[in-house]
Amino acid sequence: MTAREIHRHRPLHFLLLITISLSATLIGVMSETEAGTFDYGEALSKSLLYFEAQRSGRLPYNQRVTWRDHSGLTDGLEQGVDLVGGYHDAGDHVKFGLPMAFTVTMLSWSVIEYGDSLASTGELSHALEAIKWGTDYFIKAHTSPNVLWAEVGDGDTDHYCWQRPEDMTTSRRAFKIDENNPGSDLAGETAAAMAAASIVFRTTNPHYSHLLLHHAQQLFEFGDKYRGKYDESLRVVKSYYASVSGYMDELLWGATWLYRATDNDHYMSYVVDMAHQLGGLSWAMSEFSWDVKFAGVQLLASMLIKEDKHKQHSKVLQQYKSKADHYLCSILNKNTNGTNVQRTPAGLLYVRQWNNMQYVSTASFLLTVYSDHLRKSNSDLKCHQGTVTPDEMLVFAKSQIDYILGSNPMKTSYLVGYGPKYPLRVHHRGASIASYKDYKGFIGCTQGYDYWYGRSEPNPSVLVGALVGGPDHLDDFVDRRGNYVQTEACTYNTAPLVGVFARLIELEEQKLEEEDVPLVATYRK
């Protein structure tokens, strides 16, 4: 499906170009004339299509990704629970609760910050549908106050098969956390997702918003009272989504979002009083991800400093701010003592080899949100190696997005379906096999590997809007289906992009408005 092309490139005025070029030079990124310009409206539209391709369950009448069909219709049946719905996390068919919840949190945060921009492009309804597809599932999965179904499917058996989700013959056993098998990290993240989503639906669907908040509060209480790592209770997740950072960050994260959703001082007191004990003030981070939430907590907490009602908490909030600044400065290459995030020769943030783009998208999102906060408060970011203005922060975030969309040595868009060149052999079972719409015959477990997995031809279906793992530390990328380190995409890669694309659309609109102001000198490409 072709997305609407709303925002086309228009010539920039000379003065605006100088501002962008100077900001880019200050933080070591390409200027817009070097990088080219991109249609962020199209990128936004396509990114939201991706979530429809990842749906599990009975697909709705308005499903736009038509090469997909119903799947997982008996999920939970073996355990006597209805667990139909939710999302596949990546290129397989397991429904992992932790990354799914983080995906929904980031989608919700995108709408909270940039809902007006999403509405102006006509994409708000699609963003709300993407969030609700996840939260509807979480409501089902939270069957009682202290029980949350954490996973459907088994990663080991799932990975032995290369099948379309419509043909699944692998185990759909479901796994849960409860009082005897705690999972504070999973409960905390799911609470954060449902609390954030409750803010999103507060006006348009108040009853649903209240229901989400009720579940969020119960889940947070459960996670806080019965503490433990979910991967210690459920060893089945250890090889796939192990909670390396533990559960402390998710408890602070969940409390932070519950405070934003309720304005209840109980949750604010938790974020402040538990800051030391749960590591909120001791961990200086250089990544923000489905596993590690400290940077997100620190950034949200630091945004509360200037509110009068939080004056009594100013000391702790300032400490949170110090850690948030450390994260942002490490992203901007402005820290000392070797704590900056590595970059590729072409300037892409590089955290680790496997699925590096997830860290690029989350970093771009946090930079974008915090730059807006600093702009509104008329402040700058102060780092060990200099001060960075909000405009410079946004320019760097934009440089990372432009790299994703094709301004890179490979001249490849890593957002599938966007631009003239993008990965054609994404590591994705459903997209790499003839679609159920075109071939309704059964394709077995080994048949998929024998005939479809090793093919050199492009995938039969384009996984539009998927952000793949991306290039290596030298900006090199190999478009091969078996190269899952680089060619597999995940829902939590694309989710933060929704907010950043929306903000960049606002930026483009501001430029167009400035074009209407007559200037003596005008630069045209």
QUIDA-V980353 format. One record per run of one state. SS is the DSSP state (H for helix, E for strand, L for the rest). FROM is the first residue (numbers start at 1). TO is the last residue. If there is no record, write none. Layout:
ss,from,to
SS,FROM,TO
SS,FROM,TO
This chain:
ss,from,to
L,1,13
H,14,26
L,27,31
H,32,35
L,36,39
H,40,53
L,54,54
E,55,55
L,56,56
E,57,57
L,58,70
E,71,71
L,72,76
H,77,79
L,80,86
E,87,87
L,88,94
E,95,96
H,97,120
L,121,123
H,124,141
L,142,143
E,144,144
L,145,146
E,147,152
L,153,154
H,155,159
L,160,164
H,165,167
L,168,173
E,174,177
L,178,183
H,184,200
L,201,205
H,206,225
L,226,229
H,230,233
L,234,234
H,235,241
L,242,247
H,248,262
L,263,264
H,265,273
L,274,293
H,294,302
L,303,307
H,308,331
L,332,342
E,343,343
L,344,348
E,349,349
L,350,356
H,357,376
L,377,380
E,381,383
L,384,385
E,386,388
L,389,389
H,390,405
L,406,412
E,413,413
L,414,414
E,415,415
L,416,421
E,422,422
L,423,428
H,429,432
L,433,444
H,445,453
L,454,466
E,467,468
L,469,483
H,484,487
L,488,488
E,489,489
L,490,490
H,491,515
L,516,525
